[in-house]
Amino acid sequence: MAERTHVVAVRLQARSSALLLVTSLLGLVCFGWPLLLHGSSASALAHSADAPWIFLSLMPLLLAVVLSALAEGSLDAKAIALLGILAACGAALRVPQPGIAGFEPVFFLLIPAGRVYGRGFGFVLGALTLAVSALVTGNVGPWLPFQMFGAAWMGFGAGCLPPARGRAELWLLAGYAAAVCILYGALINLWFWPFGAGTATAFSFQPGAGFLVNLHRFVLFDLTTSLGFDIPRAVVNAVLVLVVGRPVLNALRRASRRAAFDVPVAHVDAATDGPVETSVA
């Protein structure tokens, strides 16, 4: 019986991983297809037409990831409630921005939450946080699904970091926060660069020029236009991790224990009043 339960758990975990892979592949295609374009004009590259379809494709996939995690036992009703609370808290962090370039603490909670609750939780939390914050701040536009993918990958990556404890864990998370905030800026540049950088500069997208040529132009564009925002964003979130990361991690781990995450679930036979099957959550 235990062997059969283990096989079922492995299959469910494989299903959840496959859904995360499919969702991530969708994001990579949405970001990267302009680099592979062989046409002769950049006029049709604006995402105003395809962004709604990307958003409509992303939401069912996120729901499928959550339902798969519920089925495999890695999430329960308490975890779903916590997901909603953390998404709301992350959205609230986006509101008090004083207009300083790169001051975006909205990403801070994604990293400790992904670290504590795992890559699937972090992925869904990142996407939901940006979606909710966009609705709260009125920042809804064709850029939204791309921001959701970027934040989702932040949370996912935090759940993939190697084990560490104490100060080493904080420095690991701070370094990760700084790196992914800079990468996030590059991704957001990529969604609009093909049609937003003009056509007559050394950094402009050139349809038909080939992948490597356009990749080189994009790197130059990102370095010259985005670092003034990306570096402050990286510094702000890394400092937040170092300063308040430990109490946040402790609070999340305490909530995890009280919500009975990862606790084996025993099915009791009413006749014998004893456990007959155990599955690992």
Phi, psi and omega in degrees: 000316180297322180295318180295320178297320179297318179297317179298317180298318179297319179297318180294318177296322177296323178295316179297317178296321179296321179294319176297321179295315180298317180296319179293322177297321175301315179297317180298320178295317181297321179284319194264350187297331178299329180293341181256005184291137181245013180284189184243004183217145177261005187291337183260017185269350181300141185271010182297334180271320185269342182302317177300324179289325176297316179298316180293333176281326184289318186298313177297326179293320176297318178298320179295322177298316180296314181296322178295320177295324175297319181294323182277350176092000179282344172232149174225188183299322179294322179293322178295319177298318179295324177301315179295320180296315181293323177296319178294319178296319178297320177296322179296329179291343180275342186287310186278053179267122187278012181086006178283133183302124176083359179280092185225080180286001182302334184275351189299313185293335183299326189284308175295326180293316176296324179297316185280316190259355173103170190291321180294315177299315180297322180297309182294320180299317179300313180295316181294322181300314180291324178295313181294317181295326177294321178292322182291318185267356183073023183262049181263130180190186181296345178281343189301309181299331179287322173296322179296317178297315181300314180291323178299319178292330174301308180297321179298312182297325179298327178283350180259000182292151182289162180297144176196157181223160174064218181297326179299322178295317180297317179292324176298313181291324178294316177297320177296317180301315180297316183294314185287333176293323176290318178295324177299317178300320178296319179297316180294327173297321185296330184290330183248348185304317184302327182245356184253355183257014181076189182231358189241011181256170178289348181256001186286150174290138178239102177302134178085358183281348181103156185297311186293321179297312181290327176297318178298317178297321180293318179300316178297318179298316182294317182294326185271342185243341193246340187296333177297336175263321187290319182294313175301321177299316180296317181295314182301311184287325176294318179295320178299320178298316182291325186277312185242008182296321183296310178296327178292316177300316180297318180294319180293320179290325176295318177296325179296317180293318181290331178276359177061041172295145174060023176266133179302141180256123182255131176263123188258133175280121183297330183287317184263347182056038179220159180290137179241343180206138180233135176237149181268126180284000000 
